[in-house]
C-alpha cells in the first residue's frame, strides 16, 4: 500500500502545500525534479503528478538509473533494431519511446554515469531518439520527471554531474521533507498504513513510540516496520522491540530531541542517572532501545543499572 501523504514540500527555497505544487506542475509538461531522502515517496509523487496531468491516459515508464549498465544506456533509452547487435532478435522501443504521450520517470538520476548523461542530454535537446542499428531520428512526445536523493548542485561542482543537464532537469524542483520533519503528519501516515494491515487501531502508546523514532528510511521504513509488527505481534513481539532492531540515525535524534529540550548523549559520554531512568521509562524498560537513544552500548547501560541499583538511598 502506498501512502497518499506527501507533506510540506519546499519549492524555490520556500514552503508550499504539496497539492498546490502538484496542480501547478500538472498543468504543463515542464520537467520536474523531485529531491528528497530515500523513502520519502518520490516515485509516489511522480505517479500522482502523472495521474493529475493531461497525459494520465498515456504510459508511465519508471526507470532506476542506478541499475543501468553504462554500456546498455544507448539501447535501453533509444531502442534498437533487429540485428543491430548479437541477441537483438526483435525491434526494441527503448524507455523513451515507450513513454511516448506519457511520462518518463528517471529515478536516482544522480547515479547516471557521466557518459550516459551526455546521451540523455542529447535526447532532451532534440526530443528525439536514434535507435541502435539505424540512422533515422524518431521524434518522441514525453514528459520528464526525475528524482534523486543526492545534492545535484554539489555533484555539478565536483564534476560528477553535467551542469547543462542539471539546468535541463531543474525547471520545476520540488523537495520532499524527511519524515522526521513531518511529525504532525507521521501519526496520520502511520494510521493510514496500519488500516490496510489490521482491523485493530494503533494505541496511543504505539503512536507515541512511532513518533519518537527518527525514521532514517522515511515512509518506506515506517511501512516496513508496521508490516513486520502486524505479522509478529501475535507472537509476543512488541513495537518497541521491533523498533529497537531498526537502523538508527543518531544525528537525526539529536535534532528531534533538541526540539523537546532533551539532552541526547553521543557515544563515549556517560548520561546522568536521571536521564537513564527517564529514557528507560519512555522505552518501557527496553534496554536496547534506551541504549540507542542515550548513545551508549547496551552493555554500558546494563553496567550503569547494576552500579546504581546498589547505591544507598540518600538520607
DRENDO-1510 file (C-alpha; in Angstrom, 1 decimal, always signed):
<recs>
REC; n; res; u; v; w
REC; 1; UNK; +0.0; +0.0; +0.0 .
REC; 2; UNK; +1.4; +3.4; -1.0 .
REC; 3; UNK; +0.8; +6.3; +1.4 .
REC; 4; UNK; -1.1; +9.2; -0.1 .
REC; 5; UNK; +0.5; +11.7; +2.2 .
REC; 6; UNK; +3.3; +13.9; +0.8 .
REC; 7; UNK; +3.6; +16.6; +3.5 .
REC; 8; UNK; +5.0; +20.1; +3.1 .
REC; 9; UNK; +7.4; +20.5; +0.2 .
REC; 10; UNK; +10.0; +23.1; -0.3 .
REC; 11; UNK; +10.0; +24.9; -3.7 .
REC; 12; UNK; +12.3; +27.7; -4.6 .
REC; 13; UNK; +13.6; +28.0; -1.1 .
REC; 14; UNK; +10.1; +28.4; +0.5 .
REC; 15; UNK; +7.4; +26.2; +1.7 .
REC; 16; UNK; +4.2; +25.4; -0.1 .
REC; 17; UNK; +1.3; +22.9; +0.0 .
REC; 18; UNK; +2.1; +19.7; -1.9 .
REC; 19; UNK; -1.3; +19.5; -3.6 .
REC; 20; UNK; -0.9; +23.1; -4.8 .
REC; 21; UNK; +2.5; +22.4; -6.3 .
REC; 22; UNK; +1.3; +19.2; -7.9 .
REC; 23; UNK; -1.6; +21.1; -9.5 .
REC; 24; UNK; +0.8; +23.8; -10.8 .
REC; 25; UNK; +3.1; +21.2; -12.3 .
REC; 26; UNK; +0.3; +19.1; -13.8 .
REC; 27; UNK; -0.9; +22.0; -15.9 .
REC; 28; UNK; +2.3; +21.9; -18.0 .
REC; 29; UNK; +4.8; +19.5; -19.4 .
REC; 30; UNK; +7.9; +21.1; -18.0 .
REC; 31; UNK; +10.5; +18.8; -16.4 .
REC; 32; UNK; +10.1; +18.2; -12.7 .
REC; 33; UNK; +13.0; +17.3; -10.4 .
REC; 34; UNK; +11.8; +15.7; -7.1 .
REC; 35; UNK; +14.5; +15.8; -4.4 .
REC; 36; UNK; +14.5; +14.1; -1.0 .
REC; 37; UNK; +16.0; +11.4; +1.1 .
REC; 38; UNK; +15.4; +7.7; +0.3 .
REC; 39; UNK; +12.0; +6.5; +1.2 .
REC; 40; UNK; +10.2; +9.9; +1.2 .
REC; 41; UNK; +7.9; +8.9; -1.6 .
REC; 42; UNK; +9.5; +10.4; -4.7 .
REC; 43; UNK; +8.0; +7.8; -7.0 .
REC; 44; UNK; +4.6; +8.2; -5.4 .
REC; 45; UNK; +4.9; +11.9; -6.1 .
REC; 46; UNK; +5.8; +11.2; -9.8 .
REC; 47; UNK; +2.9; +8.8; -10.2 .
REC; 48; UNK; +0.5; +11.3; -8.6 .
REC; 49; UNK; +1.7; +14.0; -10.9 .
REC; 50; UNK; +1.2; +11.8; -14.0 .
REC; 51; UNK; -2.3; +10.9; -12.9 .
REC; 52; UNK; -3.2; +14.6; -12.4 .
REC; 53; UNK; -1.8; +15.6; -15.8 .
REC; 54; UNK; -3.4; +15.6; -19.3 .
REC; 55; UNK; -1.0; +12.7; -20.0 .
REC; 56; UNK; -2.8; +10.4; -17.5 .
REC; 57; UNK; -4.1; +8.1; -20.2 .
REC; 58; UNK; -0.6; +7.7; -21.6 .
REC; 59; UNK; +2.1; +5.3; -20.2 .
REC; 60; UNK; +4.1; +5.9; -17.1 .
REC; 61; UNK; +7.6; +4.4; -17.5 .
REC; 62; UNK; +9.7; +4.2; -14.4 .
REC; 63; UNK; +13.5; +3.7; -14.8 .
REC; 64; UNK; +16.0; +3.2; -12.0 .
REC; 65; UNK; +19.2; +4.9; -13.3 .
REC; 66; UNK; +21.3; +3.3; -10.6 .
REC; 67; UNK; +20.6; -0.2; -12.1 .
REC; 68; UNK; +21.6; +0.6; -15.7 .
REC; 69; UNK; +25.0; -0.5; -17.0 .
REC; 70; UNK; +26.7; +2.3; -18.9 .
REC; 71; UNK; +27.2; +0.1; -22.0 .
REC; 72; UNK; +23.5; -0.5; -22.3 .
REC; 73; UNK; +22.2; +3.1; -21.9 .
REC; 74; UNK; +22.0; +3.8; -25.6 .
REC; 75; UNK; +19.9; +0.8; -26.5 .
REC; 76; UNK; +17.8; +0.9; -23.3 .
REC; 77; UNK; +16.9; +4.6; -23.7 .
REC; 78; UNK; +16.8; +4.9; -27.5 .
REC; 79; UNK; +15.8; +1.4; -28.5 .
REC; 80; UNK; +17.4; -0.9; -31.2 .
REC; 81; UNK; +16.6; -2.5; -34.5 .
REC; 82; UNK; +16.5; -6.2; -35.1 .
REC; 83; UNK; +20.1; -7.5; -35.8 .
REC; 84; UNK; +21.8; -4.3; -34.5 .
REC; 85; UNK; +23.9; -6.5; -32.2 .
REC; 86; UNK; +24.2; -10.1; -31.1 .
REC; 87; UNK; +21.0; -11.1; -29.3 .
REC; 88; UNK; +18.8; -8.3; -30.9 .
REC; 89; UNK; +16.2; -10.7; -32.3 .
REC; 90; UNK; +13.5; -8.1; -32.5 .
REC; 91; UNK; +13.0; -4.3; -32.6 .
REC; 92; UNK; +13.1; -2.7; -29.2 .
REC; 93; UNK; +11.3; +0.6; -28.4 .
REC; 94; UNK; +13.5; +1.7; -25.6 .
REC; 95; UNK; +12.4; +3.6; -22.5 .
REC; 96; UNK; +11.9; +7.0; -24.2 .
REC; 97; UNK; +9.6; +5.8; -27.0 .
REC; 98; UNK; +7.8; +3.6; -24.5 .
REC; 99; UNK; +6.8; +6.8; -22.7 .
REC; 100; UNK; +5.5; +8.5; -25.9 .
REC; 101; UNK; +2.5; +10.7; -25.0 .
REC; 102; UNK; +3.1; +9.8; -21.3 .
REC; 103; UNK; +5.6; +10.3; -18.5 .
REC; 104; UNK; +9.2; +9.1; -18.3 .
REC; 105; UNK; +10.3; +8.8; -14.6 .
REC; 106; UNK; +14.0; +8.6; -14.1 .
REC; 107; UNK; +14.6; +7.6; -10.5 .
REC; 108; UNK; +18.0; +8.2; -8.9 .
REC; 109; UNK; +19.1; +10.4; -11.8 .
REC; 110; UNK; +22.2; +11.3; -9.8 .
REC; 111; UNK; +23.5; +7.8; -10.3 .
REC; 112; UNK; +23.6; +8.1; -14.1 .
REC; 113; UNK; +27.3; +7.9; -15.3 .
REC; 114; UNK; +28.7; +11.0; -17.0 .
REC; 115; UNK; +28.9; +9.4; -20.4 .
REC; 116; UNK; +25.3; +8.4; -20.1 .
REC; 117; UNK; +24.3; +11.9; -19.0 .
REC; 118; UNK; +25.6; +13.1; -22.4 .
REC; 119; UNK; +23.3; +10.7; -24.2 .
REC; 120; UNK; +20.3; +11.8; -22.1 .
REC; 121; UNK; +21.1; +15.5; -22.7 .
REC; 122; UNK; +21.0; +15.0; -26.5 .
REC; 123; UNK; +17.6; +13.2; -26.3 .
REC; 124; UNK; +16.2; +16.1; -24.2 .
REC; 125; UNK; +17.6; +18.7; -26.6 .
REC; 126; UNK; +16.3; +17.1; -29.7 .
REC; 127; UNK; +13.2; +15.5; -28.2 .
REC; 128; UNK; +14.1; +12.5; -30.4 .
REC; 129; UNK; +15.9; +9.2; -30.3 .
REC; 130; UNK; +18.0; +7.3; -32.8 .
REC; 131; UNK; +17.6; +3.5; -32.2 .
REC; 132; UNK; +20.8; +1.5; -32.4 .
REC; 133; UNK; +21.2; +0.0; -35.9 .
REC; 134; UNK; +19.7; +2.9; -37.8 .
REC; 135; UNK; +20.4; +6.5; -38.6 .
REC; 136; UNK; +16.8; +7.5; -38.5 .
REC; 137; UNK; +15.8; +10.0; -35.9 .
REC; 138; UNK; +12.4; +9.5; -34.3 .
REC; 139; UNK; +10.5; +12.3; -32.5 .
REC; 140; UNK; +9.0; +11.5; -29.2 .
REC; 141; UNK; +6.5; +13.4; -27.1 .
REC; 142; UNK; +7.1; +12.7; -23.4 .
REC; 143; UNK; +7.0; +14.4; -20.0 .
REC; 144; UNK; +10.2; +14.0; -17.9 .
REC; 145; UNK; +10.1; +13.6; -14.2 .
REC; 146; UNK; +13.4; +12.9; -12.3 .
REC; 147; UNK; +14.1; +12.1; -8.7 .
REC; 148; UNK; +17.3; +12.0; -6.6 .
REC; 149; UNK; +18.4; +11.7; -3.0 .
REC; 150; UNK; +21.7; +13.3; -3.9 .
REC; 151; UNK; +22.6; +17.0; -3.9 .
REC; 152; UNK; +23.0; +17.5; -7.7 .
REC; 153; UNK; +24.3; +21.1; -7.3 .
REC; 154; UNK; +27.2; +19.7; -5.2 .
REC; 155; UNK; +27.7; +16.9; -7.8 .
REC; 156; UNK; +28.0; +19.6; -10.5 .
REC; 157; UNK; +30.7; +21.4; -8.6 .
REC; 158; UNK; +32.7; +18.2; -8.2 .
REC; 159; UNK; +32.3; +17.3; -11.8 .
REC; 160; UNK; +30.2; +14.2; -11.2 .
REC; 161; UNK; +27.1; +15.7; -12.9 .
REC; 162; UNK; +26.8; +17.8; -16.1 .
REC; 163; UNK; +25.9; +21.4; -15.4 .
REC; 164; UNK; +24.0; +21.7; -18.7 .
REC; 165; UNK; +21.9; +18.6; -17.9 .
REC; 166; UNK; +21.2; +19.8; -14.4 .
REC; 167; UNK; +19.7; +23.0; -15.7 .
REC; 168; UNK; +17.6; +21.0; -18.2 .
REC; 169; UNK; +16.2; +18.9; -15.3 .
REC; 170; UNK; +15.9; +21.6; -12.6 .
REC; 171; UNK; +13.0; +23.5; -14.3 .
REC; 172; UNK; +10.4; +22.8; -11.5 .
REC; 173; UNK; +12.3; +21.5; -8.4 .
REC; 174; UNK; +10.3; +20.0; -5.6 .
REC; 175; UNK; +11.8; +18.9; -2.3 .
REC; 176; UNK; +10.1; +16.3; -0.2 .
REC; 177; UNK; +10.8; +16.7; +3.5 .
REC; 178; UNK; +12.1; +13.7; +5.5 .
REC; 179; UNK; +9.6; +12.1; +7.8 .
REC; 180; UNK; +11.3; +13.3; +11.0 .
REC; 181; UNK; +10.5; +16.9; +9.8 .
REC; 182; UNK; +6.8; +16.0; +9.2 .
REC; 183; UNK; +5.9; +14.9; +12.8 .
REC; 184; UNK; +2.5; +16.4; +12.5 .
REC; 185; UNK; +1.7; +14.1; +9.6 .
REC; 186; UNK; +3.6; +11.0; +10.9 .
REC; 187; UNK; +0.6; +9.8; +13.0 .
REC; 188; UNK; -1.8; +10.2; +10.1 .
REC; 189; UNK; +0.6; +8.3; +7.7 .
REC; 190; UNK; +1.1; +5.5; +10.3 .
REC; 191; UNK; -2.7; +5.2; +10.9 .
REC; 192; UNK; -3.3; +5.1; +7.1 .
REC; 193; UNK; -0.7; +2.3; +6.6 .
REC; 194; UNK; -1.9; +0.4; +9.6 .
REC; 195; UNK; -5.5; +0.4; +8.5 .
REC; 196; UNK; -4.5; -1.5; +5.4 .
REC; 197; UNK; -2.9; -4.1; +7.6 .
REC; 198; UNK; -5.1; -4.6; +10.7 .
REC; 199; UNK; -8.6; -4.0; +11.9 .
REC; 200; UNK; -7.2; -3.1; +15.3 .
REC; 201; UNK; -6.3; +0.6; +15.6 .
REC; 202; UNK; -2.9; +1.6; +16.8 .
REC; 203; UNK; -2.9; +2.5; +20.5 .
REC; 204; UNK; -1.8; +5.9; +21.9 .
REC; 205; UNK; +1.4; +4.4; +23.3 .
REC; 206; UNK; +2.2; +2.7; +19.9 .
REC; 207; UNK; +1.8; +6.0; +18.1 .
REC; 208; UNK; +4.0; +7.7; +20.7 .
REC; 209; UNK; +6.7; +5.2; +20.1 .
REC; 210; UNK; +6.5; +5.7; +16.3 .
REC; 211; UNK; +6.8; +9.5; +16.8 .
REC; 212; UNK; +9.9; +9.1; +18.9 .
REC; 213; UNK; +11.8; +7.2; +16.2 .
REC; 214; UNK; +13.8; +9.3; +13.7 .
REC; 215; UNK; +13.0; +7.2; +10.6 .
REC; 216; UNK; +16.2; +7.5; +8.6 .
REC; 217; UNK; +14.4; +5.3; +5.9 .
REC; 218; UNK; +11.3; +7.6; +6.0 .
REC; 219; UNK; +7.9; +6.4; +4.9 .
REC; 220; UNK; +9.3; +3.2; +3.3 .
REC; 221; UNK; +10.9; +2.2; +6.6 .
REC; 222; UNK; +7.7; +3.1; +8.5 .
REC; 223; UNK; +5.7; +0.9; +6.2 .
REC; 224; UNK; +8.2; -2.0; +6.6 .
REC; 225; UNK; +8.1; -1.7; +10.4 .
REC; 226; UNK; +4.3; -1.7; +10.6 .
REC; 227; UNK; +4.1; -4.7; +8.2 .
REC; 228; UNK; +6.6; -6.6; +10.4 .
REC; 229; UNK; +4.8; -5.7; +13.6 .
REC; 230; UNK; +1.4; -6.9; +12.2 .
REC; 231; UNK; +3.0; -10.3; +11.5 .
REC; 232; UNK; +4.9; -10.6; +14.8 .
REC; 233; UNK; +2.5; -9.0; +17.4 .
REC; 234; UNK; +0.6; -12.3; +17.9 .
REC; 235; UNK; +3.9; -14.0; +18.7 .
REC; 236; UNK; +4.5; -11.6; +21.6 .
REC; 237; UNK; +6.9; -9.1; +19.9 .
REC; 238; UNK; +6.2; -5.5; +20.9 .
REC; 239; UNK; +6.5; -2.5; +18.7 .
REC; 240; UNK; +9.3; -1.2; +20.9 .
REC; 241; UNK; +11.3; -4.4; +20.4 .
REC; 242; UNK; +10.9; -4.2; +16.6 .
REC; 243; UNK; +12.0; -0.5; +16.6 .
REC; 244; UNK; +15.0; -1.4; +18.7 .
REC; 245; UNK; +16.3; -3.6; +15.9 .
REC; 246; UNK; +15.8; -0.9; +13.2 .
REC; 247; UNK; +18.7; +1.1; +11.6 .
REC; 248; UNK; +19.1; +4.2; +13.8 .
REC; 249; UNK; +20.2; +7.6; +12.7 .
REC; 250; UNK; +21.6; +9.1; +15.9 .
REC; 251; UNK; +22.3; +12.5; +14.3 .
REC; 252; UNK; +18.6; +12.8; +13.4 .
REC; 253; UNK; +17.7; +12.0; +17.0 .
REC; 254; UNK; +19.9; +14.9; +18.2 .
REC; 255; UNK; +17.7; +17.3; +16.2 .
REC; 256; UNK; +14.5; +15.6; +17.3 .
REC; 257; UNK; +15.3; +15.6; +21.0 .
REC; 258; UNK; +16.6; +19.2; +20.8 .
REC; 259; UNK; +13.1; +20.3; +19.9 .
REC; 260; UNK; +11.8; +18.6; +23.0 .
REC; 261; UNK; +14.5; +20.2; +25.2 .
REC; 262; UNK; +16.2; +16.8; +25.9 .
REC; 263; UNK; +19.9; +16.2; +26.0 .
REC; 264; UNK; +21.0; +13.3; +23.8 .
REC; 265; UNK; +24.4; +11.9; +24.6 .
REC; 266; UNK; +26.9; +10.9; +22.0 .
REC; 267; UNK; +28.7; +7.6; +22.2 .
REC; 268; UNK; +31.5; +7.8; +24.7 .
REC; 269; UNK; +29.8; +10.1; +27.2 .
REC; 270; UNK; +28.0; +8.7; +30.2 .
REC; 271; UNK; +24.5; +10.1; +30.7 .
REC; 272; UNK; +23.2; +11.0; +34.1 .
REC; 273; UNK; +21.3; +8.5; +36.2 .
REC; 274; UNK; +18.3; +10.8; +35.9 .
REC; 275; UNK; +18.4; +10.7; +32.1 .
REC; 276; UNK; +18.8; +6.9; +32.1 .
REC; 277; UNK; +15.7; +6.4; +34.3 .
REC; 278; UNK; +13.7; +8.8; +32.1 .
REC; 279; UNK; +14.6; +7.2; +28.9 .
REC; 280; UNK; +14.1; +3.7; +30.3 .
REC; 281; UNK; +10.6; +4.7; +31.4 .
REC; 282; UNK; +9.8; +6.1; +28.0 .
REC; 283; UNK; +11.1; +2.9; +26.3 .
REC; 284; UNK; +9.1; +0.6; +28.7 .
REC; 285; UNK; +12.4; -0.8; +30.1 .
REC; 286; UNK; +13.6; -1.9; +26.6 .
REC; 287; UNK; +17.3; -1.7; +27.2 .
REC; 288; UNK; +18.4; -2.0; +23.5 .
REC; 289; UNK; +16.1; +0.9; +22.5 .
REC; 290; UNK; +17.1; +3.0; +25.6 .
REC; 291; UNK; +20.8; +2.5; +24.9 .
REC; 292; UNK; +20.4; +3.7; +21.3 .
REC; 293; UNK; +18.6; +6.9; +22.4 .
REC; 294; UNK; +21.3; +7.5; +25.1 .
REC; 295; UNK; +24.1; +6.9; +22.6 .
REC; 296; UNK; +25.8; +4.2; +24.7 .
REC; 297; UNK; +26.1; +0.4; +24.2 .
REC; 298; UNK; +23.6; -1.9; +25.8 .
REC; 299; UNK; +26.5; -3.3; +27.9 .
REC; 300; UNK; +27.3; +0.1; +29.3 .
REC; 301; UNK; +23.6; +0.7; +30.1 .
REC; 302; UNK; +23.4; -2.6; +32.0 .
REC; 303; UNK; +26.6; -1.7; +33.9 .
REC; 304; UNK; +25.1; +1.6; +34.9 .
REC; 305; UNK; +21.9; -0.1; +36.0 .
REC; 306; UNK; +23.8; -2.6; +38.1 .
REC; 307; UNK; +26.1; +0.1; +39.6 .
REC; 308; UNK; +23.2; +2.4; +40.5 .
REC; 309; UNK; +20.9; -0.3; +41.8 .
REC; 310; UNK; +23.1; -0.8; +44.8 .
REC; 311; UNK; +23.5; +2.9; +45.7 .
REC; 312; UNK; +22.4; +3.7; +49.2 .
REC; 313; UNK; +19.3; +5.9; +49.3 .
REC; 314; UNK; +20.1; +9.4; +50.3 .
REC; 315; UNK; +19.2; +10.3; +53.8 .
</recs>
